[in-house]
């Protein structure tokens, strides 16, 4: 029998598909992050099935138990507290192990915070780059932000209310004061989107913030990228580097055509 990853509402309990409800009713076992949180949803839809906790702190410990159940022909549904399991929530490791073991798997479409947040931000929805939660360690966070600084994509992060102020401070320092939107409590009664510059978002956080948060940041514009790489290429060339070395360095860093860089240097 297959393993199902089943998205659940991120706020309003009506945000669930008919198919998701059917799969939950047919499951032999439901693996969930918090049995109390999931219990509210299941009771609302009169679904009475055995539950087992499956969260970030016991995910590896529960793998063999759940895989054995699947091999025995049991139908298992995995749900998170809210949204699609497996994306910044438990489920991916089990899904990968089941695929490797030749067990049938299915991932149902359904609620996720990312697409509503991107669209509500008012910032270009495509292409966008979703990076989950920012790295916990400041050094790793600064390294990631430096690597994506020149990307032209809209950038999306999940944020924790307790860490968001220092994390946005780092983002502002490295990416600059870009247009951004902090979208919170999607599909809930206090849903809002703060659409402004990163510095203003940071200013508003001084009074604290609660709830589920998604930060959407405008990507580097192509004009800005062109200006940056041209100035950097000219400076490195003026400092004595060969055309070949400059072309290779700038092409790798900015993903720019080598011929285009050569033209700028020769001019």
Protein Blocks (a to p, Z undefined) as FASTA:
>chain_A
ZZddddddfkbfklccfklmmmmmmpmbdcdfblmlmmmmmmmnopacddddddfklmmm
mmmmmmmmmmnopacddddfbdjehiapahjlmmmmmmmnopacdddedddfklmmmmmn
opafbdcddebjadfblklmmmmmmmmmmpcbdcdddddfklmmmmmmmmmmmnopaddd
ddehehiakbccddddfklmmmmmmnopedjdddddddddfklmmmmmmmmmmmmmmnop
afklmmmmmmmmnopafklmmmmmmZZ
